[in-house]
Amino acid sequence: MIRTLLLALVMASTVPAMAQDVARGQGALLRGLDKVSGRTTDMQLQIGEETRFGRLQVRLGECRYPAGNPSADAYAQLTISDLSQNVTLFSGWMIASSPALSALDDARYDVWVISCQS
């Protein structure tokens, strides 16, 4: 409930930025963290591509960013599945500037968006 409310508040506060011209990237740079080993892994994915990160399968559906500023905030549509349990752990939009707002909920792994690739 609180997480949904926070998401609504952040989305409402970012509406003017999102109402600006938005460009679609050809891919995205994601970063994964294995909380057990402490290792980070950068993952470059093209739209529609998927990769494996530990027991997770990460699929990029789309990546958007402000058209006038490609280095600004990135919004990536991701689907993250646990291959060992055959279950989807995350499906939705992650926002680079607010990774905790819409985050993967997993005991071992974190995945977040760094930027879109044009």
N, C-alpha and C positions, 0 to 999 in steps of 0.2 A: 504494500500500500504506500509506504513512504517513498520507496524507489519510484513508483509510478508517478507520484506527486512531484518528486524532484525532476523526473524526466519532463513532465509537462511544464514545469516552471522554466527549465533551461531551454526547452524548445520554444516557449513563448518569448523568452528574452533574446533568442537568436533569430526570430522570424525576420527582422529587417535584413540581417546578413544573408539569410537563406532566400529572401525575396529578390536579392540582387541576381544578376546574371550568373548562372552556374554552368561550369564546364564539366564535361565527363572525361575522366582519365581513361587511358588504355589499360591501366593496371594500378597496382597499389604496392607500397612497401609496408609490410607488417612486421611486428617484432613479437617473438614468443619468449617466455621465461619458464624454465623448468625450475620450480621452487625447491626441489630436492637437491639438485646439483648446483643451482645458482647460475646456470649457463643461459645466456640469451642467444637467440637465433633470429637473424633477419630473413624474411621470406618475401621475395618479389614474385607477385602473381599477376598474370594478365586476366582480363575480364573473362569469366567462365572457367578459369583454371582452378585446380585444387592441388594441394600438397599435403604431405603427411608431416606432423610434428608430434613426435612421441606416439602415443596411442590415439591422437586426434587427427581428424581429416578436416582441413580448412579450405573452404571454397569461397572465392570472391565473385559476387554477383555484379557489383557495380561500385564505382568510386567517383565521387563528385567533389568539387572544390570551387571557391569563388573565382569567376572567370578573369577578373582583373588582377588576381594575386594567387598564382599557382602554389606559392609556398605557404599560403594561409591554411586555415582549417580544412581538414579532409573528412569526408563522410563516406564510409565504406559499408556496403551491404554484404554481410558475411553469414555463412552457415558453417557451424563447427560441430562435428559429430565425434562421439567416442566410439571408435571402431571395436573396442573390446566388449562393449555393452550394446552396440548397435542402437544408439540413442542420440538424438540431436540435443546438444547442450546449449547451443546459442543459435538463434536465427533472427537477424534484424540488422539495424544500422548501428555501427560504432562511430563515435565522433572522436577525432584525434585530440582535440583540446580538452575533452572530458571523458577519458577512458573509463573511469569508475562509474559513470552515470549509466552506461549501457554496456555492461561487462560480461565476459565469460565467467561463469560460476563453477570453478573446478578446484579441487583441493591441491592438485599438483601443478597445473599449468595456467599461465596467464597469456593472453594474446591481445595486442592492441594495434591500432592503426598509427602509422608514422606519417605517411603522405600518399597522395595520388601520383601516379606516373603518367605523363602525357605522351 
